[in-house]
Amino acid sequence: MNRRASLPGANELFRPTKNPAPIPEPAVEPEPDNAAASPAGRGAAGSGPASGRVRHDHKITVYFSEEELLALEDANLELRRTHGIRVDRGRIVRVAVAQALADLQANGAAAFLVSELDEQ
């Protein structure tokens, strides 16, 4: 009776995790504001709800105060509870940043971002 555990070899442990030929990602079109709130806008019938997650090439680190992080968690729970929208915190932050940048481009000095940052 052999008491040694059968372990995978180096070939199995260190195999490449990516396909040799990269698969192009499908183009993601921005959703209209009202499509995110409707159940029909979140996934194809029979395939289950789409997660909305998109692979991103760059990363930044953002530090939040405890109050800000709790407010972000509350917003995430509110989206899920009231509107049936399940997203991660990063997506909420990306949507907020996109909105702030669009407001800055459209309104210049009158943008919310300018008035908020001018106070600091």
C-alpha positions as CSV (number, residue, x, y, z in Angstrom):
1,M,0.0,0.0,0.0
2,N,1.5,3.3,-1.1
3,R,1.0,6.1,1.5
4,R,2.4,8.9,-0.7
5,A,-0.1,11.4,-2.0
6,S,-0.3,11.7,-5.8
7,L,0.5,15.3,-6.7
8,P,0.4,17.0,-10.1
9,G,3.7,17.5,-11.9
10,A,5.3,20.8,-12.9
11,N,3.7,20.7,-16.3
12,E,0.2,20.7,-14.8
13,L,1.1,23.3,-12.1
14,F,2.8,25.8,-14.5
15,R,0.8,25.4,-17.6
16,P,-0.1,28.6,-19.5
17,T,-3.4,30.1,-18.5
18,K,-3.9,32.2,-21.6
19,N,-4.9,31.0,-25.0
20,P,-2.0,31.1,-27.5
21,A,-4.1,33.2,-29.9
22,P,-5.8,36.1,-28.1
23,I,-9.5,36.2,-28.5
24,P,-10.7,39.7,-29.3
25,E,-13.1,41.2,-26.8
26,P,-16.5,42.2,-28.1
27,A,-17.1,45.9,-28.4
28,V,-19.1,47.2,-25.4
29,E,-21.6,49.9,-26.3
30,P,-22.6,52.3,-23.5
31,E,-26.0,51.5,-22.2
32,P,-28.7,54.3,-22.0
33,D,-29.4,55.4,-18.5
34,N,-32.8,53.7,-18.4
35,A,-31.6,50.3,-19.9
36,A,-29.6,49.6,-16.7
37,A,-32.8,49.8,-14.6
38,S,-34.9,47.6,-16.8
39,P,-34.6,43.8,-16.3
40,A,-34.7,43.3,-20.1
41,G,-31.5,45.3,-20.4
42,R,-29.5,43.0,-18.3
43,G,-28.8,39.7,-20.1
44,A,-30.2,37.5,-22.7
45,A,-33.2,35.2,-22.1
46,G,-32.1,31.8,-21.1
47,S,-28.5,32.7,-20.6
48,G,-29.0,34.3,-17.2
49,P,-28.3,37.9,-16.1
50,A,-25.1,39.5,-17.4
51,S,-22.7,40.6,-14.7
52,G,-21.8,43.8,-16.5
53,R,-18.1,43.2,-15.7
54,V,-15.6,44.3,-18.2
55,R,-11.9,43.6,-18.2
56,H,-9.9,46.7,-17.7
57,D,-6.2,47.1,-18.6
58,H,-5.2,49.7,-16.1
59,K,-5.6,50.0,-12.3
60,I,-5.4,52.8,-9.8
61,T,-5.7,52.7,-6.0
62,V,-8.1,55.0,-4.4
63,Y,-8.3,55.5,-0.6
64,F,-11.7,56.1,1.0
65,S,-12.5,57.3,4.5
66,E,-14.6,54.8,6.5
67,E,-17.7,57.1,6.0
68,E,-17.1,57.2,2.3
69,L,-16.7,53.5,2.0
70,L,-19.8,52.8,4.1
71,A,-21.8,55.3,1.9
72,L,-20.5,53.4,-1.2
73,E,-21.6,50.0,0.3
74,D,-25.0,51.6,1.2
75,A,-25.4,52.8,-2.4
76,N,-24.5,49.3,-3.7
77,L,-27.1,47.7,-1.4
78,E,-29.7,50.3,-2.4
79,L,-29.1,49.6,-6.1
80,R,-29.5,45.9,-5.4
81,R,-32.5,46.2,-3.0
82,T,-34.6,48.9,-4.7
83,H,-33.6,48.6,-8.4
84,G,-32.5,45.0,-8.8
85,I,-29.1,46.1,-10.1
86,R,-26.2,43.9,-9.0
87,V,-22.8,45.6,-9.6
88,D,-19.4,45.8,-7.8
89,R,-18.1,48.9,-6.1
90,G,-15.6,49.5,-8.9
91,R,-18.3,49.8,-11.5
92,I,-20.2,52.4,-9.3
93,V,-17.0,54.4,-9.0
94,R,-16.3,54.2,-12.8
95,V,-19.8,55.4,-13.6
96,A,-19.5,58.3,-11.1
97,V,-16.1,59.3,-12.6
98,A,-17.5,59.1,-16.2
99,Q,-20.4,61.3,-15.1
100,A,-18.1,63.9,-13.5
101,L,-15.8,64.0,-16.6
102,A,-18.8,64.4,-18.9
103,D,-20.1,67.2,-16.8
104,L,-16.7,68.9,-16.8
105,Q,-16.5,68.6,-20.5
106,A,-20.0,69.9,-21.1
107,N,-20.1,72.7,-18.4
108,G,-16.4,73.7,-18.0
109,A,-16.1,76.1,-15.0
110,A,-19.7,75.6,-14.0
111,A,-19.2,71.9,-13.6
112,F,-19.9,70.2,-10.2
113,L,-16.3,68.9,-10.2
114,V,-14.8,72.4,-10.5
115,S,-17.0,73.8,-7.7
116,E,-16.2,70.8,-5.4
117,L,-12.4,70.9,-6.0
118,D,-12.2,74.7,-5.9
119,E,-13.4,74.6,-2.2
120,Q,-10.4,72.5,-1.1
